[in-house]
Amino acid sequence: MLKLLRYILSALGFFLALYGLISNDFRIGPIMLLCLGLMFLVMGLEEFKKRKKAQGWLMVSIKGFRWI
């Protein structure tokens, strides 16, 4: 389930970034960054499930910087 959510969020972020570059409409940039932050949160949760706490905390902290 987490892997599917990660793929969906990464594809959504990629297509939003591609749309912004092609159309020169950068109003959707915050939505793209939100998708990227959520993707890092999901990746951190996956690392916690694998018992890799250091990498999990790294991903969650990257999510925090993405949202700030």
CORDABEL-V188214 format. One record per helix or strand of 2 or more residues. SS is the DSSP state (@ for helix, = for strand). FROM is the first residue (numbers start at 1). TO is the last residue. If there is no record, write none. Layout:
ss:SS from:FROM to:TO
ss:SS from:FROM to:TO
This chain:
ss:@ from:2 to:23
ss:@ from:26 to:49
ss:@ from:53 to:67
